[in-house]
Amino acid sequence: MNYLDFDRLEGLEPRHFRSAKPYPWLNPQGVLTQQGFEALCATLPEVSRFTPSFDVKRKHGQASHDRYTLEYDEGVDLSAAWRAFLAELGGKRYRRFLRRMFGHRQLELGFHWHYAPAGCSVSPHCDSRRKLGSHLFYFNTPEDWDPAWGGQTVILDDGGRFPRESNPSFEDFQGSQTVEMMGNRSALFTTTGHSWHGVRELTCPEGSLRKVFIVVVNKGGVWRRIKRRLKGKAKAGY
């Protein structure tokens, strides 16, 4: 069984992605096969294995991004479905899709899960300069989530006014668009100096969780690998 619907991925047009406003983004449905989506939903990692990340001070005075987080590494205990999905994400066809969309050959991918309970939000921000972008997969279903509770990623248009190192609120932006999160949806967006996005405060009942899996798409290349190794040695006191 395939988890990614490669025909669907390969049918997505880079020109549509890159011409989107206020910056390149897409919100396709059915990037996962329906059978794969259901298998992944049924075997998501338990929140008890996540690290709480609440009231963490952010740069530039931005409000804390409150959630539970789980970073992927080889030691993470996962279901067979998630292992197979991650293998597809690391494979040639998915990387070919990302290269086509971002127009960049050297890529490094990272993976993590974010779960968020009631009262949490993601304040408006732009991602790290090192990122080319992100691919978010949403894993809530009508059985565990009502869209009226929020949880949608909001694409924000600052009209080029706000520097990345600033702290605007949702109300400060001249326009916004809401990403759909239900029904086997994902969101792909690029990182620029004005790629502002966020998630408004969740109003779900206690015990409910917004569940998202994120593919972080970083710029790769030999020099970047060397710099990371040197940085690691410096931290270790070598």
C-alpha positions in Angstrom: 0.0 0.0 0.0 1.1 3.5 -0.8 0.6 6.3 1.7 1.4 9.2 -0.6 -0.8 9.5 -3.7 2.1 10.1 -6.1 -0.2 10.7 -9.1 -1.9 13.5 -7.1 1.5 15.0 -6.1 2.9 14.9 -9.6 -0.3 16.6 -10.9 0.3 19.7 -8.7 1.6 22.6 -10.8 4.7 24.6 -9.6 3.4 27.7 -11.4 0.2 27.6 -9.4 2.2 27.2 -6.2 4.7 30.0 -7.0 2.0 32.4 -8.2 -0.1 32.2 -5.1 -0.5 35.3 -3.0 0.8 36.7 -0.7 3.5 34.1 -1.0 3.7 30.6 -2.5 1.4 28.1 -0.9 -1.0 25.3 -1.7 -3.8 23.5 0.2 -4.4 20.3 -1.7 -6.8 17.5 -0.8 -5.9 13.8 -1.2 -2.2 14.0 -1.2 -2.4 10.9 0.9 -4.3 7.8 -0.3 -7.5 7.5 1.6 -6.5 4.0 2.9 -3.1 5.5 3.9 -4.7 8.5 5.6 -7.0 6.3 7.7 -4.1 4.0 8.7 -1.9 6.9 9.8 -4.8 8.5 11.8 -5.5 5.2 13.5 -1.8 4.7 14.6 -0.7 8.3 15.5 1.9 8.4 18.3 0.3 8.8 21.8 0.6 12.3 23.3 2.1 10.7 26.4 5.3 10.3 24.4 5.5 14.0 23.5 7.4 16.8 25.2 5.3 19.7 26.5 6.3 23.1 25.1 4.3 25.8 26.8 5.2 29.4 27.8 8.5 29.2 25.9 9.8 32.7 25.2 10.2 33.4 21.5 12.4 35.9 19.7 11.1 39.4 18.8 8.5 39.4 21.6 6.2 37.0 19.8 3.8 35.0 22.0 4.7 31.4 22.9 3.7 28.6 20.5 2.1 26.3 23.0 1.8 22.5 22.1 3.1 19.1 22.7 6.0 18.1 20.3 7.6 14.9 19.1 10.8 15.1 17.0 11.5 12.2 14.7 14.7 10.3 14.9 15.5 6.6 14.3 14.9 5.7 17.9 11.2 6.8 17.9 8.9 3.9 18.4 6.3 4.1 15.5 3.7 1.9 14.0 4.4 0.0 10.7 2.2 2.5 8.9 4.2 5.5 10.1 7.5 3.7 9.3 6.3 3.1 5.8 5.0 6.6 5.3 8.3 8.1 6.5 10.2 5.8 4.1 8.1 7.3 1.2 8.9 10.8 2.4 12.6 10.0 2.3 12.3 8.4 -1.2 13.1 9.8 -4.6 9.6 10.5 -5.8 8.7 12.8 -2.9 12.0 14.6 -3.1 11.5 15.1 -6.8 8.1 16.7 -6.0 9.7 19.1 -3.5 12.5 20.0 -5.9 10.0 20.7 -8.6 7.9 22.9 -6.3 10.7 24.8 -4.6 13.1 25.0 -7.5 16.0 23.9 -5.3 18.0 20.7 -5.7 19.8 20.3 -2.4 17.2 19.5 0.3 17.4 18.3 3.9 14.2 17.1 5.5 13.2 17.0 9.1 10.0 15.6 10.6 8.0 16.3 13.8 4.5 16.0 15.2 2.6 18.8 17.0 -0.5 18.2 19.1 -2.3 21.2 20.7 -5.0 21.3 23.4 -7.6 24.0 24.1 -6.4 27.5 24.6 -3.3 27.1 22.5 -2.4 29.2 19.5 0.5 29.9 17.1 1.2 33.7 17.0 2.0 35.2 13.6 5.6 34.5 12.5 7.9 33.8 9.6 9.9 30.6 9.8 13.7 30.4 10.0 15.8 31.7 7.1 17.3 28.2 6.6 14.0 26.8 5.7 12.8 26.5 2.1 9.4 25.8 3.4 7.1 23.3 5.2 4.6 20.6 4.2 1.9 20.1 6.9 -0.3 17.0 7.0 -3.4 17.4 9.1 -4.7 14.3 11.0 -7.9 15.4 12.6 -11.2 13.7 11.5 -14.9 14.5 12.1 -14.8 11.9 14.9 -12.4 13.9 17.0 -12.6 17.5 15.7 -15.1 20.2 14.9 -13.7 22.9 12.5 -15.6 25.5 14.5 -13.0 24.9 17.3 -10.3 26.4 15.0 -7.0 24.8 14.2 -6.7 26.0 10.7 -3.4 27.5 9.6 -3.9 31.2 8.6 -1.9 32.6 5.7 -1.3 36.3 6.5 -0.6 39.2 4.1 1.4 42.0 5.6 1.7 43.9 2.3 5.5 43.8 2.8 5.2 46.1 5.8 6.5 44.0 8.7 10.1 42.9 9.2 10.6 39.3 10.1 12.0 40.5 13.5 8.7 42.0 14.7 5.6 41.1 16.6 2.4 41.8 14.8 -1.0 40.4 15.9 -3.5 38.8 13.6 -5.5 42.0 13.5 -2.5 44.0 12.1 -2.5 42.2 8.7 -4.2 43.6 5.7 -5.5 40.2 4.6 -5.7 36.6 5.5 -6.6 33.2 4.0 -7.6 30.1 5.9 -6.1 26.7 5.1 -8.6 23.8 5.2 -7.5 21.1 7.6 -10.2 18.4 7.5 -10.7 15.7 4.9 -7.2 14.5 4.1 -5.8 17.9 3.6 -2.2 19.2 3.6 -0.6 22.6 3.2 2.7 23.4 1.4 4.2 26.8 1.8 7.5 28.5 1.2 9.6 30.6 3.5 10.2 34.2 2.7 10.9 37.4 4.7 7.1 38.0 4.6 5.7 34.5 4.8 3.6 35.2 7.9 1.3 32.5 9.2 -0.2 31.4 12.5 -3.1 29.5 14.2 -5.7 31.3 16.2 -6.5 30.2 19.7 -8.2 26.8 19.9 -11.6 26.6 21.5 -12.0 22.8 21.5 -13.2 20.9 24.6 -10.7 19.6 27.2 -9.2 16.4 26.0 -9.4 17.2 22.3 -6.1 17.8 20.4 -5.2 19.5 17.1 -2.9 17.0 15.4 -0.5 17.9 12.6 2.6 16.2 11.2 5.2 18.5 9.6 7.8 17.9 7.0 10.4 20.7 7.4 12.2 21.4 4.1 15.6 22.9 4.6 18.2 24.1 2.2 20.9 21.4 1.8 24.4 21.3 0.4 27.9 20.3 1.4 28.9 23.6 3.0 25.8 23.6 5.2 26.7 20.1 6.5 30.2 21.2 7.2 29.0 24.3 9.1 26.7 22.2 11.2 29.5 19.8 12.1 31.8 22.6 13.1 29.1 24.2 15.2 28.5 20.8 16.9 32.2 20.4 17.7 32.3 24.0 19.1 29.4 23.3 21.4 31.1 20.1 22.6 34.3 21.9 23.3 36.4 20.2 20.7 
